[in-house]
């Protein structure tokens, strides 16, 4: 669960292009640089197009992606399937 929360935070900071350097990001997250690289590798294994931009000094996504862990209800699906329900 903790690793998922870290991935969500990395995702949030990456979208803002505000991760800082790997060392700064690790410090911000309260983890070692080694653990940070492990989590980033897991994200890449899950097809995150994560790259480090040396000019921005931040991780970025090479293309637009969505990222969501956990369960949620999708109200639009039930409305679409049953437009006259309720």
N, C-alpha and C positions, 0 to 999 in steps of 0.2 A: 504493500500500500504506500509506503514511504517513497519508493522508487517512482511510482505513478505520480505522486504529488510533485516530485522533483521534475519529472518530465513535463508536467503541466506548467510549472513555473518557467522552465527553460523555453517551452513553446511560447509562453506569454512574452518573455523578454526578447525572444528571437523575432516575434512579430513586430515588436517596437524597435527592433534593431538596436537594443540597449543592453546586450549581454556583457559588454566589455571584453577584455581578454579572457582566455581560459582561466588564468589565475584569479582575476577579479571575479569572474562568475563563480568559481569554486568557493571563494571566500564569502561571497554574497549568499550562497546557498548553504554555507556551513559544512562543506564536504571537502575531501581532498581532491587535488587535480586528477589523480588516478581514477577516483570514483566518478568524477565528472566525465572523463573520457569513456569509461565503461558505459555510463548512461547514454552518452551521445552515440556510441556504437550500437546500443540496443535500439535507439530511435532510428538510426540509419537502417538497421536490420528490419525495422517495421516500415521501411520505405520513406522515411522523412528525407527530403532533399536538402539536408542541413549542410551548410558550408560556412567556413570562416572567411569573412571579408577583411583583409588586412588594412584596407583604407578606412573602413568604418570602425575597425577594431570591435567587431561584433559578429556573432553567428547570424546568418541570414538563411532564408529559404530560397533555393535556386528557382523555384516555381511556386505558385499559389497552391496551398494544401489546407485541408481541414484536419483538425486533431481533436479527438474526444474520447476519453476513457470513462467507463461507467455506464449506468443505465439511465434512461430518460424516457419520458412519454412523448410521443409525437402526435399532438392533437390534430395536425393537418391530415394525417393518414385516416383517422376515424371520420373526420368531416368529409373527406373525399370519398370514402367507401360508403358512408351513410349520410348523404347530404340533407335528407329530410328527417333524420333521427332527432329525437328530443322534443 
